[in-house]
Amino acid sequence: MPKKVTWLELFFDLLFVGAIASVTHVLLHIEHGVLEWSVFWKFVLMFVPLWWAWTGQTLFINRYGNDLLPQRLLIALEIMFVLLMISSFNLNFDATYITFFIGYIGLRMITAIQYLFAAKKEQAERRGAALFLGKYFWIGILVSSISLFLDSEWRYVVLYLGIALDIVVPIIGRKKLRQVPIHTEHLLERFGLFTIILLGESIVAVISLLSEEVMNVSSICYAASAIILVLLIWWQYFDNLEKKLDKEMKTAGQLIIYGHLFLFLSLSTTAAAIKMLVFPNIAYHFVILFLFGSILVYVLAFSATFHLYRVPEERLAWIHLGFFLALLLLLFGIAWFVVLAPAIVLLLLCVFFLIFGWITSK
C-alpha cells in the first residue's frame, strides 16, 4: 500500500528552508577573492548533521509513521529543537555550540525514543529493526555528549565522531533493515521535496542579487541564465525521479539516503556559486572551479544514487557517464581559458544540463 506524505512532514520541511539558507550563507564569506578552506569545512560540519537530523526523522516516518497524536506531539517537540539548531548556524560556531548541541542531540534523542516505542507495538522483523535502531543510535548520542566536557578542537572531534557513529548504524544493521524495506515511493518523494528546498535557495540567491543592483542588460541576462539553469536541473532530476525509477523496489534505501547527502551538498554549493559569480572581488578562476566542481559532484552523486533504482531497461552504461564527464570537462576548459561573463558561464552549464537531462530522461 502506498505511503502518503503527511501535512506535518511538509510543515517539518518548512523549518529546514531557513536552515538551508543559514548554512549556505556561510559559503558567501569570501576573503581575498576566494573561499577559505576553513570556511568551507565549517559549512560541511553544519550541513551533515542538518541532513542527518532531517533524514533520521524521515526514515522513521517512512517505516513506522502513523500520523497519530503521540507522533504528532513528538514531531512538534522536534520542531523546537530544529529552531535551536538553525539559530546556531554562523561562522562563530564556538559561541553557539551549546545551542547547536541541544538542538541536534534533542532531535536524535526523540528519534531514538520513537524507535523504542515502535518496537513495543511491532512484531518479528519489524520489531527487531526498530529495537536495533532505537538501541544503537544512543551510542552516537552518548559519544557526542562527551564533547560538552571538552574544549577547543577536541570538542568538535568527539562531537562529529558521535555523529559519524550515528550515521553508520543503519549501514551496520543493513541485513535487519532489508527485512523491513523502505516505502521507496514515499522516500523518493521526501528526498525530492528536500531537493526543491535546495533549488529554491538558488532562486533566492538570484532574487537577492537583483534587489541589490540597478537593473541593466547584464543583470537581466545573468538572472535569466540562472533561472534557466535551475529549471534544467529541476527537469533533469524530477523527470528521472518520476519516470525512470522502479518505485516498487524493496531495499534498505541506503543508496537513496547516503547518495542524497552529496546531491544536497552539490546543490547547496551550486546555489552559493551562482551568487559568487557576480561578486565584484571574487577570483574568476576560483569561482569557475567551485561552480564546475559542484556540478561534477552532482553528476557523480546522481549517477551512483539512482543507477540501481532505474528500471533495468532504462539503466545507463559506463559510456554515458564517460560522455557526461567529458562534456563537462570541455565546458570547464572553455570557461577556464576564456574569461566569460557570468551569464555566459551559466549558459554553458545550461547546455550541459540540457544534454544531461535529455539523455538520462529520454
C-alpha positions as CSV (number, residue, x, y, z in Angstrom):
1,M,0.0,0.0,0.0
2,P,1.5,3.4,-1.0
3,K,2.5,5.7,1.9
4,K,1.3,9.2,1.7
5,V,3.4,12.2,2.7
6,T,1.6,13.9,5.6
7,W,1.0,17.6,6.1
8,L,3.0,17.5,9.3
9,E,6.0,16.2,7.3
10,L,5.6,19.1,4.9
11,F,5.5,21.6,7.8
12,F,8.6,19.9,9.3
13,D,10.3,20.5,6.0
14,L,9.4,24.2,6.1
15,L,11.7,24.8,9.0
16,F,14.6,23.4,7.0
17,V,14.2,26.1,4.4
18,G,15.6,28.5,6.9
19,A,18.3,26.1,8.0
20,I,19.5,25.6,4.4
21,A,19.5,29.4,3.9
22,S,21.6,29.9,7.0
23,V,24.1,27.1,6.2
24,T,24.5,28.1,2.5
25,H,25.1,31.7,3.6
26,V,28.3,30.6,5.3
27,L,29.8,29.9,1.9
28,L,29.4,33.5,0.9
29,H,32.1,34.7,3.3
30,I,34.8,35.4,0.7
31,E,38.2,36.8,1.7
32,H,41.0,37.8,-0.8
33,G,38.8,36.6,-3.7
34,V,38.4,33.0,-2.6
35,L,36.6,30.9,-0.1
36,E,38.9,29.9,2.7
37,W,39.2,26.1,3.3
38,S,38.3,26.6,7.0
39,V,35.0,28.3,6.0
40,F,34.1,25.5,3.6
41,W,34.9,22.9,6.3
42,K,32.5,24.8,8.7
43,F,29.8,24.6,6.0
44,V,30.2,20.8,5.7
45,L,30.3,20.4,9.5
46,M,27.0,22.3,9.7
47,F,25.4,20.6,6.7
48,V,26.0,17.0,7.6
49,P,24.2,17.0,11.0
50,L,21.4,19.1,9.4
51,W,20.9,16.4,6.7
52,W,21.1,13.6,9.1
53,A,18.6,15.1,11.6
54,W,16.1,15.5,8.7
55,T,16.9,12.1,7.2
56,G,16.6,10.3,10.6
57,Q,13.1,11.6,11.2
58,T,12.1,11.0,7.6
59,L,13.2,7.3,7.7
60,F,11.3,6.7,11.0
61,I,8.1,8.0,9.5
62,N,8.8,6.0,6.3
63,R,8.9,2.7,8.2
64,Y,6.9,3.3,11.3
65,G,5.0,6.5,11.0
66,N,1.3,6.6,11.7
67,D,0.3,10.3,12.0
68,L,-1.4,9.7,15.3
69,L,-1.5,12.2,18.2
70,P,1.6,10.8,20.1
71,Q,3.7,11.0,17.0
72,R,2.4,14.5,16.2
73,L,3.4,15.7,19.7
74,L,6.9,14.3,19.4
75,I,7.4,15.9,16.0
76,A,6.1,19.2,17.5
77,L,8.8,18.9,20.1
78,E,11.4,18.1,17.4
79,I,10.4,21.4,15.6
80,M,11.5,23.3,18.7
81,F,14.9,21.5,18.6
82,V,15.2,22.3,14.9
83,L,14.7,26.0,15.6
84,L,17.5,25.9,18.2
85,M,19.8,24.2,15.7
86,I,19.0,26.7,13.0
87,S,19.8,29.6,15.3
88,S,23.3,28.3,15.9
89,F,24.4,28.3,12.3
90,N,27.1,31.0,11.7
91,L,30.8,31.4,11.3
92,N,31.4,31.9,15.0
93,F,30.3,28.3,15.8
94,D,32.1,28.3,19.1
95,A,29.8,30.9,20.6
96,T,26.7,29.0,19.6
97,Y,28.0,25.5,20.2
98,I,25.7,24.7,23.2
99,T,22.6,25.9,21.2
100,F,23.6,23.6,18.3
101,F,24.3,20.7,20.6
102,I,20.9,20.9,22.4
103,G,19.1,21.2,19.1
104,Y,20.8,18.3,17.3
105,I,21.0,15.9,20.3
106,G,17.4,16.7,21.2
107,L,16.3,15.7,17.6
108,R,18.3,12.5,17.7
109,M,17.1,11.5,21.2
110,I,13.5,11.9,20.1
111,T,14.1,9.8,17.0
112,A,15.8,7.0,19.1
113,I,12.9,7.1,21.6
114,Q,10.4,6.8,18.7
115,Y,12.0,3.6,17.5
116,L,11.9,2.1,21.0
117,F,8.2,3.0,21.3
118,A,7.6,1.5,17.9
119,A,9.4,-1.7,18.9
120,K,6.8,-2.3,21.7
121,K,4.0,-2.4,19.1
122,E,5.7,-4.3,16.3
123,Q,6.3,-8.0,15.8
124,A,9.0,-10.2,14.2
125,E,11.4,-8.4,11.8
126,R,9.8,-5.0,12.2
127,R,10.3,-5.2,16.0
128,G,13.9,-6.3,15.6
129,A,14.8,-3.4,13.2
130,A,13.1,-0.8,15.4
131,L,14.8,-2.2,18.5
132,F,18.2,-2.3,16.8
133,L,18.0,1.4,15.7
134,G,16.4,2.5,19.0
135,K,19.3,1.0,20.9
136,Y,22.3,1.7,18.8
137,F,21.5,5.3,18.0
138,W,22.2,6.0,21.6
139,I,25.9,5.2,21.1
140,G,26.4,8.2,18.8
141,I,24.3,10.4,21.1
142,L,26.4,9.4,24.2
143,V,29.7,9.9,22.3
144,S,28.7,13.3,21.1
145,S,27.6,14.3,24.6
146,I,31.1,13.8,25.9
147,S,32.1,16.9,23.8
148,L,30.4,19.1,26.4
149,F,33.3,18.3,28.7
150,L,36.0,19.2,26.2
151,D,37.5,22.4,24.8
152,S,39.0,23.6,21.6
153,E,39.2,21.3,18.6
154,W,38.7,18.1,20.7
155,R,35.1,19.2,21.3
156,Y,34.4,19.0,17.6
157,V,36.4,15.8,17.1
158,V,34.3,14.0,19.7
159,L,31.0,15.6,18.5
160,Y,31.5,14.5,14.9
161,L,32.8,11.1,15.9
162,G,29.4,10.6,17.6
163,I,27.6,11.9,14.5
164,A,29.7,9.6,12.3
165,L,28.8,6.6,14.5
166,D,25.2,7.6,14.3
167,I,25.3,7.7,10.5
168,V,26.9,4.2,10.2
169,V,24.5,2.4,12.5
170,P,22.0,1.7,9.6
171,I,24.9,0.5,7.4
172,I,25.9,-1.9,10.2
173,G,22.3,-3.1,10.5
174,R,21.7,-3.3,6.8
175,K,20.6,-7.0,7.0
176,K,18.0,-6.3,9.6
177,L,16.8,-3.2,7.7
178,R,16.4,-5.1,4.4
179,Q,13.9,-7.3,6.2
180,V,11.8,-4.2,6.8
181,P,12.2,-2.5,3.4
182,I,11.5,1.2,2.9
183,H,8.5,2.6,1.1
184,T,10.5,3.5,-1.9
185,E,8.0,5.9,-3.5
186,H,7.5,7.8,-0.2
187,L,11.2,8.1,0.4
188,L,11.9,9.3,-3.1
189,E,9.1,11.9,-2.7
190,R,10.5,13.1,0.6
191,F,14.0,13.5,-0.8
192,G,12.5,15.2,-3.9
193,L,10.8,17.7,-1.6
194,F,14.1,18.5,0.1
195,T,15.7,18.9,-3.3
196,I,13.0,21.5,-4.1
197,I,14.1,23.4,-1.0
198,L,17.7,23.4,-2.2
199,L,16.8,24.5,-5.7
200,G,14.7,27.3,-4.1
201,E,17.9,28.5,-2.5
202,S,19.4,29.2,-6.0
203,I,16.3,31.2,-6.8
204,V,16.6,33.2,-3.6
205,A,20.2,33.9,-4.5
206,V,19.2,35.4,-7.8
207,I,16.4,37.5,-6.3
208,S,18.7,38.9,-3.5
209,L,21.2,40.0,-6.1
210,L,18.7,41.6,-8.3
211,S,17.3,43.5,-5.3
212,E,20.8,44.8,-4.6
213,E,21.7,46.0,-8.0
214,V,20.4,48.5,-10.6
215,M,18.7,46.6,-13.3
216,N,20.6,46.6,-16.6
217,V,21.1,44.3,-19.6
218,S,23.9,42.4,-17.9
219,S,22.0,41.7,-14.7
220,I,18.8,40.7,-16.6
221,C,20.9,38.2,-18.7
222,Y,22.5,36.8,-15.6
223,A,19.2,36.4,-13.9
224,A,17.6,34.7,-16.9
225,S,20.5,32.3,-17.3
226,A,20.4,31.4,-13.6
227,I,16.7,30.7,-13.7
228,I,17.0,28.6,-16.9
229,L,19.9,26.6,-15.2
230,V,17.8,25.9,-12.1
231,L,14.8,24.9,-14.2
232,L,17.0,22.5,-16.2
233,I,18.4,20.9,-13.1
234,W,14.8,20.6,-11.8
235,W,13.7,19.0,-15.1
236,Q,16.7,16.6,-15.2
237,Y,16.2,15.4,-11.5
238,F,12.5,15.2,-11.4
239,D,11.9,13.6,-14.8
240,N,14.2,10.8,-13.8
241,L,12.6,10.6,-10.4
242,E,9.1,10.4,-11.8
243,K,9.6,8.3,-15.0
244,K,12.7,6.2,-14.8
245,L,12.8,4.7,-11.3
246,D,11.3,1.5,-10.1
247,K,9.3,2.7,-7.1
248,E,8.3,-0.8,-6.1
249,M,11.8,-2.0,-5.2
250,K,12.2,-3.5,-1.8
251,T,15.5,-2.3,-0.4
252,A,17.0,-0.7,2.8
253,G,17.1,2.5,0.7
254,Q,20.7,3.3,1.6
255,L,21.8,4.4,-1.8
256,I,19.0,6.9,-1.8
257,I,19.8,8.1,1.7
258,Y,23.6,8.5,1.5
259,G,23.7,9.4,-2.1
260,H,21.5,12.3,-1.5
261,L,23.9,13.8,1.0
262,F,26.3,14.5,-1.9
263,L,23.4,15.6,-4.1
264,F,22.3,18.0,-1.5
265,L,25.8,19.3,-0.8
266,S,26.3,19.9,-4.5
267,L,23.0,21.8,-4.9
268,S,23.8,23.9,-1.9
269,T,27.3,24.8,-3.2
270,T,25.9,25.4,-6.7
271,A,23.4,28.0,-5.2
272,A,26.3,29.7,-3.5
273,A,28.4,29.6,-6.6
274,I,25.7,31.2,-8.7
275,K,25.7,34.2,-6.3
276,M,29.5,34.3,-6.2
277,L,29.7,34.7,-9.9
278,V,28.7,38.3,-9.7
279,F,30.7,39.2,-6.6
280,P,32.9,42.2,-7.5
281,N,36.1,41.0,-5.8
282,I,35.8,37.3,-6.5
283,A,38.7,35.5,-8.2
284,Y,37.4,34.4,-11.5
285,H,39.2,31.0,-11.7
286,F,38.2,30.2,-8.2
287,V,34.5,30.6,-8.8
288,I,34.7,28.6,-12.1
289,L,36.5,25.8,-10.3
290,F,33.9,25.9,-7.4
291,L,30.9,26.0,-9.7
292,F,32.0,23.3,-12.1
293,G,33.2,21.2,-9.1
294,S,29.8,21.4,-7.6
295,I,28.2,20.2,-10.9
296,L,30.7,17.4,-11.1
297,V,29.7,16.2,-7.6
298,Y,26.1,16.4,-8.7
299,V,26.6,14.3,-11.8
300,L,28.6,11.6,-9.9
301,A,26.2,11.5,-7.0
302,F,23.1,11.4,-9.3
303,S,24.6,8.5,-11.3
304,A,25.6,6.5,-8.2
305,T,22.3,7.1,-6.3
306,F,19.8,6.2,-9.0
307,H,21.5,3.7,-11.2
308,L,20.2,0.6,-9.4
309,Y,16.8,2.1,-8.9
310,R,16.3,2.7,-12.6
311,V,14.0,0.3,-14.4
312,P,16.5,-2.3,-15.8
313,E,16.0,-1.4,-19.4
314,E,16.5,2.3,-18.6
315,R,19.9,1.9,-16.9
316,L,22.7,3.8,-18.4
317,A,26.0,2.4,-19.4
318,W,29.5,3.5,-18.3
319,I,29.9,5.1,-21.7
320,H,27.2,7.5,-20.8
321,L,28.9,8.6,-17.6
322,G,32.2,9.0,-19.6
323,F,30.4,11.2,-22.1
324,F,28.9,13.4,-19.4
325,L,32.2,13.8,-17.7
326,A,34.0,14.6,-21.0
327,L,31.3,17.2,-21.9
328,L,31.6,18.8,-18.5
329,L,35.4,18.9,-18.8
330,L,35.1,20.5,-22.2
331,L,32.8,23.2,-21.0
332,F,35.0,23.8,-17.9
333,G,38.0,24.2,-20.2
334,I,36.2,26.9,-22.2
335,A,35.2,28.8,-19.1
336,W,38.7,28.4,-17.6
337,F,40.8,29.6,-20.6
338,V,38.4,32.3,-21.8
339,V,37.2,34.8,-19.2
340,L,33.4,34.9,-19.7
341,A,30.6,37.0,-18.4
342,P,28.6,35.4,-15.6
343,A,25.6,34.8,-17.9
344,I,27.7,33.0,-20.5
345,V,29.2,30.7,-17.8
346,L,25.7,29.8,-16.6
347,L,24.6,29.2,-20.2
348,L,27.4,26.8,-20.7
349,L,26.0,24.8,-17.8
350,C,22.5,25.1,-19.3
351,V,23.9,23.4,-22.4
352,F,25.3,20.7,-20.2
353,F,22.1,20.1,-18.3
354,L,20.0,20.2,-21.5
355,I,22.1,17.3,-22.9
356,F,22.5,15.5,-19.5
357,G,18.7,15.7,-18.9
358,W,17.8,14.6,-22.4
359,I,20.0,11.5,-22.3
360,T,19.1,10.5,-18.8
361,S,15.3,11.0,-19.1
362,K,14.5,10.4,-22.8
